[in-house]
Each structure stands twice: as C-alpha cells, then as structure tokens.
C-alpha cells in the first residue's frame, strides 16, 4: 500500500511539474514553445489559463494530501512515535 502511494506521489509530482511549465507567465513561457497556441485556440485564452491554474491547485492539494496519508501510514506501520512502556526498571 505504501509503495502504491509512493508511485501516486511520483506521478502527481511529474504532472505538477508539467503543468507548472505549461503556464504562461507575464514574460512568455514554455506554453507557446510546446504547442500552447493549440490549447489557446481550442479553449480560448482565458479558459485555458483558468483550467491550467485550477489543475495546478488541484495537483498541489492532491500532493499535500497524499504526503500526509503516506506519512501517517508509515508512522503507523513502523510504530514511530509510540512509546513502549514496560516496567523493566529503566
């Protein structure tokens, strides 16, 4: 299960990197280099920008949630943070 979550995090990170690179900052960007004009013509300039921005926020939130879930599962699986109290005299 932890391996599956790790793979999901890696895929999410790759998608997030691609979406950030596609965004068109004020000074231009990779958007026009890799066929951004087609996306602008298909969705319209404002709609493609809104979609990319929402996709970026969605992927960032998903990454945050997946990391929290994975951390909780790893700490539960290894027993990290659990104090074992026994009366051995220590």
VOVEX-973049 format. One line per 4 residues: number of its first residue (from 1); for each residue x, y, z of N, C-alpha, C. Coordinates in Angstrom, 2 decimals, padded with zeros to 5 digits. Each point is the difference from the previous one (the first is absolute). Example, Ala and Ser with C-alpha at 12.3 -4.5 7.8 and 13.67 -1.06 7.14 Angstrom:
2
1) 013.19 -005.69 007.80 -000.89 001.19 000.00 000.90 001.20 000.00  -000.35 001.05 -000.72 000.82 001.19 000.06 -000.77 001.09 000.73
This chain:
90
1) 000.82 -001.20 000.00 -000.82 001.20 000.00 000.87 001.27 000.00  001.05 -000.04 000.80 000.89 001.17 000.06 000.72 000.18 -001.34  000.36 -001.11 -000.63 000.64 000.08 -001.32 -000.95 000.63 -001.02  -001.26 -000.38 000.05 -000.99 000.58 -000.91 -000.16 001.49 000.21
5) -000.03 000.43 001.27 -000.10 001.43 000.29 001.25 000.74 -000.47  001.15 -000.62 000.15 001.24 000.62 -000.46 -000.01 000.18 -001.52  -000.51 -001.01 -000.71 -000.10 000.11 -001.46 -000.98 001.10 -000.39  -001.14 000.10 000.72 -000.96 001.07 -000.27 000.62 001.38 000.24
9) 000.79 000.12 001.05 000.67 001.27 000.29 000.97 000.35 -001.12  000.75 -000.98 -000.49 000.96 000.25 -001.09 -000.72 000.44 -001.27  -001.09 -000.67 -000.34 -000.77 000.37 -001.20 -000.58 001.40 000.17  -000.52 000.28 001.19 -000.56 001.32 000.27 001.07 001.08 -000.12
13) 001.21 -000.28 000.49 001.09 000.98 -000.10 000.37 000.28 -001.46  000.06 -001.05 -000.80 000.30 000.18 -001.43 -001.07 000.84 -000.69  -001.26 -000.31 000.28 -001.09 000.78 -000.60 000.04 001.45 000.47  000.30 000.21 001.26 000.07 001.36 000.54 001.14 000.78 -000.66
17) 001.13 -000.65 -000.22 001.11 000.68 -000.69 -000.40 000.39 -001.42  -000.66 -000.91 -000.71 -000.43 000.31 -001.36 -000.99 001.15 -000.04  -000.95 -000.01 000.92 -001.02 001.06 000.02 000.63 001.34 000.33  000.96 000.02 000.91 000.67 001.26 000.34 000.80 000.52 -001.19
21) 000.66 -000.90 -000.73 000.76 000.42 -001.17 -000.91 000.51 -001.13  -001.20 -000.52 -000.10 -000.92 000.41 -001.06 -000.56 001.39 000.25  -000.08 000.40 001.26 -000.57 001.30 000.33 000.73 001.11 -000.73  -000.74 001.02 -000.33 000.55 001.13 -000.75 000.19 001.19 000.93
25) 001.23 000.24 000.47 000.21 001.17 000.85 -000.05 001.28 -000.83  000.15 001.14 000.64 -000.13 001.27 -000.68 001.00 000.17 -001.14  001.19 -000.57 000.14 001.03 000.18 -001.01 000.03 -001.08 -001.07  -001.04 -000.77 -000.14 000.00 -001.11 -000.95 000.20 -001.28 000.78
29) 000.34 -001.06 -000.68 000.23 -001.24 000.73 000.10 -001.18 -000.93  000.01 -001.16 000.57 000.12 -001.23 -000.76 -001.32 -000.29 -000.71  -001.07 000.64 000.43 -001.32 -000.24 -000.57 000.00 000.16 -001.52  000.57 001.06 -000.50 000.00 000.23 -001.45 001.01 -000.90 -000.71
33) 001.03 -000.44 000.69 001.01 -000.85 -000.61 -000.53 -001.39 -000.30  -000.76 -000.58 000.92 -000.47 -001.37 -000.14 -001.46 -000.08 -000.41  -000.42 000.83 -000.90 -001.35 -000.12 -000.53 -001.06 000.67 000.84  000.36 000.98 000.75 -000.97 000.72 000.81 -001.02 000.74 -000.84
37) 000.36 000.32 -001.23 -000.92 000.72 -000.88 -001.22 -000.86 -000.31  000.20 -001.30 -000.13 -001.12 -000.89 -000.27 -000.98 -000.03 001.15  000.52 000.01 001.23 -000.87 000.02 001.16 -000.74 001.32 000.09  000.68 001.08 -000.36 -000.65 001.31 000.03 -001.11 000.07 -001.04
41) 000.24 -000.55 -001.17 -001.03 000.03 -001.04 -001.16 -000.91 000.35  000.27 -001.12 000.66 -001.06 -000.95 000.30 -000.87 000.49 001.16  000.60 000.49 001.08 -000.76 000.42 001.16 -000.25 001.50 000.05  000.79 000.76 -000.69 -000.01 001.44 000.16 001.05 000.36 001.03
45) 000.55 001.19 -000.10 001.12 000.38 000.87 -000.38 -000.01 001.47  -001.15 000.56 000.34 -000.39 000.09 001.41 -000.35 -001.37 000.56  -000.70 -000.81 -000.78 -000.42 -001.31 000.49 001.17 -000.93 000.20  000.99 000.01 -000.89 001.15 -000.88 000.18 000.82 000.42 001.21
49) 000.12 001.29 000.25 000.73 000.49 001.16 -000.70 -000.41 001.29  -001.33 000.14 000.03 -000.77 -000.41 001.18 000.14 -001.50 000.24  -000.06 -000.79 -001.07 000.10 -001.45 000.14 001.37 -000.40 000.53  001.05 000.58 -000.55 001.36 -000.33 000.44 000.20 000.41 001.46
53) -000.52 001.15 000.38 000.15 000.46 001.38 -000.76 -000.92 000.96  -001.22 -000.40 -000.36 -000.76 -000.91 000.86 000.66 -001.37 000.07  000.56 -000.45 -001.10 000.71 -001.28 -000.02 001.23 000.06 000.90  000.71 001.11 -000.02 001.18 000.17 000.85 -000.39 -000.07 001.47
57) -001.04 000.73 000.37 -000.46 -000.02 001.40 -000.48 -001.38 000.40  -000.72 -000.67 -000.87 -000.50 -001.34 000.30 001.12 -001.00 000.21  001.00 000.04 -000.87 001.14 -000.91 000.14 000.82 000.31 001.25  000.13 001.28 000.34 000.75 000.37 001.21 -000.73 -000.48 001.26
61) -001.31 000.15 000.02 -000.78 -000.47 001.15 000.05 -001.52 000.09  -000.11 -000.67 -001.15 000.09 -001.46 -000.01 001.36 -000.48 000.51  001.07 000.68 -000.40 001.33 -000.35 000.47 000.10 000.14 001.52  -000.53 001.09 000.53 000.00 000.24 001.44 -000.74 -001.12 000.73
65) -001.19 -000.35 -000.48 -000.82 -001.02 000.65 000.69 -001.37 -000.08  000.54 -000.34 -001.17 000.68 -001.29 -000.15 001.21 -000.10 000.92  000.74 001.09 000.16 001.17 -000.02 000.89 -000.42 -000.18 001.45  -001.07 000.65 000.42 -000.49 -000.14 001.37 -000.46 -001.44 000.25
69) -000.77 -000.55 -000.94 -000.49 -001.38 000.15 001.17 -000.99 000.06  000.98 000.20 -000.88 001.16 -000.90 -000.01 000.78 000.11 001.31  000.19 001.20 000.50 000.72 000.18 001.26 -000.73 -000.68 001.15  -001.32 000.12 000.03 -000.77 -000.64 001.06 000.09 -001.52 -000.11
73) -000.05 -000.52 -001.21 000.08 -001.44 -000.19 001.38 -000.54 000.37  001.05 000.74 -000.36 001.36 -000.44 000.31 000.22 000.03 001.51  -000.45 001.05 000.66 000.19 000.08 001.46 -000.82 -001.07 000.71  -001.16 -000.34 -000.54 -000.80 -001.07 000.59 000.60 -001.37 -000.24
77) 000.62 -000.19 -001.15 000.56 -001.31 -000.35 001.28 -000.28 000.79  000.80 001.02 000.27 001.26 -000.22 000.69 -000.12 000.21 001.50  -001.11 000.54 000.42 -000.17 000.26 001.43 000.73 001.23 000.46  000.37 000.87 -000.92 000.72 001.22 000.35 -000.92 000.90 000.83
81) 000.56 000.60 000.99 -000.77 000.90 000.84 -000.74 -000.71 001.12  000.06 -001.32 000.05 -000.67 -000.76 001.05 001.03 -000.34 001.07  -000.29 000.37 001.20 000.91 -000.28 001.11 -000.42 -001.32 000.61  000.93 -000.93 000.03 -000.26 -001.31 000.59 000.36 000.07 001.47
85) -000.99 -000.08 000.83 000.23 000.10 001.44 -000.03 -001.41 000.59  001.12 -000.40 000.52 000.04 -001.25 000.75 000.71 000.26 001.32  -000.22 -000.80 000.92 000.55 000.21 001.33 001.29 -000.80 000.17  000.98 000.29 -000.84 001.26 -000.74 000.10 001.02 000.73 000.89
89) -000.38 001.12 000.56 000.90 000.68 000.92 000.77 001.15 -000.63  -000.21 000.29 -001.27 000.72 001.11 -000.64 -000.73 001.27 000.15
